[in-house]
Amino acid sequence: MRSKSLRSLIYVAGRSIGQIDSWPPNNGLTLTPPAMEIIILVGLQASGKSTFRRHRFDATHVVVSKDNFRGNRRPARRQEHLIREALQAGKPVVVDNTNPRREDRETLIRLAREFSVRAIGYFLRSNFEEALARNARREGVARIPDVGVYSTAKALVVPFLSEGFDELYEVVFTAPHDFAVRRMEAAT
């Protein structure tokens, strides 16, 4: 018995490999739903967080980013509300913000514990000068004042597994839209 028609792309490692025209698929593929988790991105502005997120998580996770509600007087409160809403609906979340301080990440890890989901961090290590140069090439609202990058760099504390992450990874650009991802151990 076939369900309603559904057009959806199949992603493997962030790259589209095919399309499903019906659900459940009758093409021999077995799809597993994404794990319930909060993905916490950490890094300077223009370090590649959003590019990495688009390639790796947009197809499977609810994206929460303070960039999407810049006019909000209480962006942290709005962010928490959206995360709670997604988790209550049974959807995994990716938080695409700089999250430079341990306190920023602590709030997100606490939410993961509250909902009994995994907290997974991805630290996008970036050279400060390269981040400034990438930011300078941005246009419109995507480009932030350089003082914002300086401020984030000053506040940035490299994340540690001991903060409460279930898993923690370092991400480095290897080519445009390609990334090297390696697990960060407890001592890093």
PEHU-V628076 format. One record per residue. RES is the residue in one letter. PHI is phi as a letter, one per 40 degrees, with the letter a starting at -180 (none if undefined). OMEGA is omega as a letter, one per 30 degrees, with the letter a starting at -180 (NA if undefined). NEAR is the number of other ideal C-beta (glycine too) atoms within 12 Angstrom. Layout:
# PEHU-V628076
res=RES phi=PHI omega=OMEGA near=NEAR
res=RES phi=PHI omega=OMEGA near=NEAR
This chain:
# PEHU-V628076
res=M phi=none omega=a near=7
res=R phi=c omega=l near=12
res=S phi=c omega=l near=12
res=K phi=d omega=l near=11
res=S phi=c omega=a near=13
res=L phi=b omega=l near=16
res=R phi=b omega=a near=13
res=S phi=a omega=l near=20
res=L phi=c omega=l near=18
res=I phi=c omega=a near=24
res=Y phi=b omega=l near=22
res=V phi=b omega=a near=16
res=A phi=f omega=l near=17
res=G phi=g omega=a near=24
res=R phi=b omega=a near=16
res=S phi=c omega=l near=15
res=I phi=b omega=a near=15
res=G phi=i omega=a near=17
res=Q phi=a omega=l near=18
res=I phi=b omega=l near=25
res=D phi=b omega=l near=19
res=S phi=a omega=l near=17
res=W phi=b omega=f near=19
res=P phi=c omega=a near=17
res=P phi=c omega=l near=20
res=N phi=b omega=a near=14
res=N phi=b omega=l near=15
res=G phi=g omega=l near=9
res=L phi=c omega=l near=18
res=T phi=b omega=a near=11
res=L phi=b omega=l near=21
res=T phi=b omega=l near=9
res=P phi=c omega=l near=12
res=P phi=c omega=l near=25
res=A phi=c omega=l near=21
res=M phi=c omega=a near=25
res=E phi=a omega=l near=35
res=I phi=b omega=l near=47
res=I phi=c omega=a near=46
res=I phi=b omega=l near=48
res=L phi=c omega=a near=45
res=V phi=b omega=l near=45
res=G phi=i omega=l near=44
res=L phi=c omega=l near=37
res=Q phi=c omega=l near=42
res=A phi=g omega=l near=32
res=S phi=c omega=l near=40
res=G phi=h omega=a near=37
res=K phi=d omega=a near=40
res=S phi=c omega=l near=30
res=T phi=c omega=l near=28
res=F phi=d omega=a near=36
res=R phi=d omega=a near=34
res=R phi=d omega=a near=23
res=H phi=c omega=a near=27
res=R phi=b omega=a near=34
res=F phi=b omega=a near=35
res=D phi=d omega=a near=24
res=A phi=c omega=a near=26
res=T phi=b omega=a near=30
res=H phi=b omega=l near=33
res=V phi=c omega=a near=31
res=V phi=c omega=l near=30
res=V phi=b omega=a near=36
res=S phi=a omega=l near=32
res=K phi=c omega=l near=26
res=D phi=c omega=a near=26
res=N phi=c omega=l near=19
res=F phi=a omega=a near=18
res=R phi=c omega=a near=15
res=G phi=c omega=a near=11
res=N phi=c omega=a near=17
res=R phi=c omega=a near=9
res=R phi=b omega=a near=12
res=P phi=c omega=l near=21
res=A phi=c omega=l near=23
res=R phi=c omega=l near=15
res=R phi=c omega=l near=22
res=Q phi=d omega=a near=32
res=E phi=c omega=l near=26
res=H phi=d omega=a near=19
res=L phi=c omega=l near=31
res=I phi=c omega=l near=40
res=R phi=d omega=a near=25
res=E phi=d omega=a near=18
res=A phi=c omega=a near=29
res=L phi=c omega=l near=30
res=Q phi=c omega=l near=17
res=A phi=c omega=l near=14
res=G phi=g omega=a near=16
res=K phi=b omega=l near=26
res=P phi=c omega=a near=31
res=V phi=b omega=l near=43
res=V phi=b omega=a near=37
res=V phi=b omega=a near=44
res=D phi=b omega=l near=38
res=N phi=b omega=l near=39
res=T phi=c omega=l near=36
res=N phi=f omega=a near=43
res=P phi=c omega=a near=31
res=R phi=b omega=l near=21
res=R phi=d omega=a near=23
res=E phi=c omega=l near=16
res=D phi=c omega=a near=30
res=R phi=c omega=a near=38
res=E phi=d omega=l near=24
res=T phi=c omega=a near=27
res=L phi=c omega=l near=43
res=I phi=c omega=l near=36
res=R phi=c omega=l near=21
res=L phi=c omega=l near=32
res=A phi=d omega=l near=33
res=R phi=c omega=a near=19
res=E phi=d omega=a near=17
res=F phi=c omega=l near=26
res=S phi=f omega=l near=13
res=V phi=b omega=a near=30
res=R phi=c omega=l near=26
res=A phi=b omega=a near=39
res=I phi=b omega=a near=39
res=G phi=b omega=l near=42
res=Y phi=b omega=l near=41
res=F phi=c omega=l near=40
res=L phi=c omega=a near=42
res=R phi=c omega=a near=29
res=S phi=a omega=l near=35
res=N phi=c omega=a near=19
res=F phi=d omega=a near=23
res=E phi=c omega=l near=17
res=E phi=c omega=l near=23
res=A phi=c omega=l near=31
res=L phi=c omega=a near=26
res=A phi=c omega=l near=19
res=R phi=c omega=l near=29
res=N phi=c omega=a near=28
res=A phi=c omega=l near=18
res=R phi=c omega=l near=13
res=R phi=c omega=l near=22
res=E phi=b omega=l near=9
res=G phi=g omega=a near=7
res=V phi=c omega=l near=11
res=A phi=c omega=l near=16
res=R phi=c omega=l near=18
res=I phi=b omega=l near=25
res=P phi=d omega=a near=15
res=D phi=d omega=a near=22
res=V phi=d omega=l near=13
res=G phi=c omega=l near=23
res=V phi=c omega=l near=32
res=Y phi=d omega=a near=20
res=S phi=c omega=l near=18
res=T phi=c omega=l near=32
res=A phi=c omega=l near=27
res=K phi=c omega=a near=15
res=A phi=c omega=a near=20
res=L phi=c omega=l near=28
res=V phi=b omega=l near=21
res=V phi=d omega=a near=27
res=P phi=c omega=l near=39
res=F phi=b omega=l near=22
res=L phi=d omega=a near=24
res=S phi=c omega=l near=19
res=E phi=c omega=a near=33
res=G phi=h omega=l near=26
res=F phi=c omega=l near=34
res=D phi=c omega=l near=24
res=E phi=a omega=l near=28
res=L phi=a omega=a near=33
res=Y phi=b omega=l near=30
res=E phi=b omega=a near=29
res=V phi=b omega=l near=35
res=V phi=b omega=l near=23
res=F phi=c omega=l near=26
res=T phi=b omega=l near=13
res=A phi=a omega=l near=10
res=P phi=d omega=l near=11
res=H phi=g omega=l near=16
res=D phi=b omega=a near=18
res=F phi=b omega=l near=31
res=A phi=b omega=a near=17
res=V phi=b omega=l near=26
res=R phi=b omega=l near=17
res=R phi=c omega=l near=19
res=M phi=c omega=a near=27
res=E phi=c omega=a near=14
res=A phi=d omega=a near=14
res=A phi=c omega=a near=9
res=T phi=c omega=NA near=19
